[in-house]
């Protein structure tokens, strides 16, 4: 569930080696990792410094010009993610194989390049497959590709922009009643499903199970932690929503979505100087508003998602 989050102030407790050591020891004990006391001592400063470096990158990104902002944000998120890894893998990084990015993008952009249709490809080794498996218990398919438009459609804060620029909603807002989530029944027409079929479909997308009420589309989670689930929290408007694209990435962890988008944008900012400069100066199409809006969203949402993971 949504742990109360107040921007970087929520991270204040982690800027104490003593607290980090206790926090890590607790994480290791819960996972039955050997020598939790010793390993938490060994890792507490690395953990603290990953978070500190991440925070510095985000702070620099906030005052950086657009042309270098994606680079700052990508490395900020990477440092925060490495702190998450240390909570479950005290030996990280055991090999240099896990230090690569774990995804790749087309090196030379084609003529009439459109960011929406660009894609990233999953690699066998590196940080992306490592965090997919370690943090979210997902085996990524080496060689699989995902396009940027599909990833942007999985970020709830961009829903209004999709409505304005493309005339379509990408999310459906859920009502919350005590601990119940209520799905509007208009989703049945959108997904072309009966009520029972939709319940089966949705239940299969939650790693930790859901309980539906007798009638209607309201459900409760079987646990206070979402695990891997299609629920998305709209950080700006403070509500939960479900994606309206029921494709392969319906319950793809949002932290990984931010990683993939920032990876690609940071590569473009570094290596596609001409296209990137033209985009930021000429604003020729909808790539520009979507990229700028995403960068504004991820500035707040990246640290929020990592905090949720740490406190989960």
N, C-alpha and C positions, 0 to 999 in steps of 0.2 A: 504494500500500500504506500501511498504518498507520505514519506517521512517529512515532517515540517522542514522546509528548506528556506534559508534566508541568504541567498548569494554566498559570497566567499566567507561571510561571517560564520557560516555553518561549519567551515573547515578549521576554525580557530583552535579547537581542542587538539587537532593533529599536529600543531606546531609546538609540541612538547615531546621530547624523546621518551620520557617516562610513560606518558599516556600511550604513545605509539607502541612501545614495548608491551604494555598490558593488552592493548587492542589486538596486536598480532598474536600474542600468546593465546588469547581467547579464540581467535580464528583457527589457529593450529590445533588447539585442544578439541574444538568442535569437529575437526576433520580427522582426528586421531593421527596427527602427524607426530613422528617420534621427536623427542627432545624439544618440546615446544618452548620451554624456558630459554634454552641456549639459542635456538634458532630465532626467537623473537628479539633477543639481545643483538644477535649478529645483523638482523635486518632492519632494526628500528630506524637507524639513520638513513639508510637507502630509501626506505618507505617515505620518511619525512621529506627527504630531498627531492624525490620524484614529485611529490605534491607541491613543494615549494617552487620547483622549476616550472611545473605546469602553470601555477598561478602567475608567475612572472611573465610567461609567454602570453597568457590571456590578457594580463594588464597591458603589455606592450601592444597587443593586437588592437585593444580598445582605442589607442591613440595613433595607430599606424594608418598610412594611406591605403586605399583599397588594393592597390597593385601588390602589396606584400602581406596583406591581412591573412589570406588563406594559409600562407606558410607558417605564420606565427600560431594560428589556431590549430593547424594540424599537429605541430610539435607540442603545443600545449596539451592537446588531447592525448597524444602518445605518452607523454610523461604521466598523466593522470591514470591512464590505462595500465602502465607498468606498476603503479602503486597497487592497483586492483590485483594484478597477477601475483604480487608478493604476498597477498593475504591467503593465497591458496597453494602457491608453489615457492617454498622458502629457498629452493636452489636456483631460481631464475636469475640470470640466463645461463643455462647449463651448456649450451652450444652456440656457436655463432650463427647457426642456421635460423634460430628464432629471431635474430636481429634485423633481418631483411623486412621490407614492408609487407610481403605476402600477397600483394596484388600488383598488377601491371596495367599500363594503359598504352594505347597506340602512340608510338613515338612521334610520327609526323602527322599532323592533322590534315585531313583532306580539304580540297577546295570546297567552298560553301559549308565549312564546318559549323555545326550547330551543337552547342553543349548538351541540349536535351537528348540528342541521339547518340552522344558519346557513350562509351562503355568502359567498364573496368573488368579485368579478367582475374579470377582467383588462381593463386599459385599453390603449389604443394607445400612449400616451406615458408616460414616467416611469421611476422607478428599477427597478421589477420587470421590465418588458419589456427594459429596457436591460441589466440583469445577466443575464437569461435568455440573451440573444443574445451579449453580450460574454464572459461567464464560461463559459457552457455550450453555446454555439452552437445555441440553441433559439429558434425563432420561436414566440412565444406567440400564441394566437388571441385577437384583440380580441373582447371580449364573452363569452368562455368563462367558465363559473362552476365553482367547486369547493366542495363542502361540507366543513365542519370535521371530521365523523366520518371521512371518507375520508383527510384529512390526518393526523389523530391515529393512524389505523391504519398509517401509514407511518413511525412512529417506534418503533424496536425496543425502546427502554427502557419503552414502555407496554404491551408484549405481556402481561406478567403481570397488569396491571390489567384488560386486556380479558378475560383468562381468568377472573379473580375476579368481575368485575361483569357480563360478558356471556356467559361460558361458552364463549368461542372464542379460539383462538390467532390472532394476526395475522402471526406470523413463524415461519419454520422455521430452526432453528439449523444451521449448516454445520460440518462437521469440517474441520480444516486439517491436511494431511499434507505437510510441507516446503512447497513453493510451490503445492500442489494444494488446491483446495476440493472437498469431497465433499458432494453434495446427497443427503439421505436419499431413498430411492425412494418413500416414502409421498407425496411431492409429486405423483407421477404420478396417483394416485387423486384427490387434492385438485383438481388442475387438469384431470382427465379427459383425459389425454394419454398417448400411447405414448412410449417412451423417445426415439425419433428425433424425434417431433414436439416434445417438450419441449426437446431439444437445439437444434433450429432456433429455437424460440421464444426461448430464453434467449440464444443467440448474437446474435439480432437486437436485443437490448436493450442490448448493450455497444457503446459508441461506438468502442472500440479493439480489439475482437475477443477471442475466447477460443478455446482449444484443448481439445477433449474427449479423454479417453483412449479407447482402443478399446472397452472394456466398462464398463458402469456409468455413474454420473452424476458423475464427477470431472472437473474442468477446471482449466486454468491460464490466467492472463491473459497476453496477448501483450506486455504492457508493465508497468512498475512503477507507472504512474499509472492509476487507475480511469477517468479521463475521466468520461463520463456512464454510469452503470451501476446495476443494481438492488441491488448489494451494499450492505448496511448494517452498520456497525460498532456493536455494543452496547458503549457506553463504560463502563458500570458493571460488566458481567460479562465484558468483554474477549473477545468472539467476533463472527464475521461471521454474517449471517443474510439470508434472502431474504423479501420480503413474500409473504403468501399471498393478497393481492388482486391479481389479474393485470390489473386495469383500466387505464385510460388513464395512471395516475400510477405504474405499476409501477417505472419507472426515473427518476422525477422527482427531480432533485437535492435532497438533504435540506436543504441550506442554504436553498433556496427554500421548502421546506415550513415551516421555522422562521420565515422572513420572513412568510409568509402568515398563520400562526397568531398570531404576535406583533402583526402589523398589526391584525388583527381584534380581538384582546384589548385592545390599546392604545386603539383607537377606542371599544370598549365602556366601558373604564375612564374615558375622558374624557367621553363623551357620553350614556351610558346609566346615569346615576348611580343611579337607583332600582333598576333590575334588578340592577346590579352589586352594590349594597349588600345587597340582599335575598339574592343568591346567597352572598355571603361571610359573612352572618350566619345565614341560615336553613338553608343547605346542603340544598335541597329534593330534589335528584336527583343523578344521576351526573355532571352537568356539573361540580360542584365538585371531586370527587376527580380527574377527568381534567385540569381546568384547573390545579389545584395541582401535580399530578404533572408535567404538561408544563412548567410554569414552573421547577420544580426541575431537570428534565432540561436544558432549554435554557440555564439558567445556566451549566452546564458544557459542553454540547454545541456551543453557538453559537461560542464562542472556539476549540473543538477543530476544528470544520469549517472555519473561516476559516484556522486554522494549517495544516491539511492542504492547503488550496488554495494558500496562499503557498509551502509547501515542495514542492508537487507538481511 
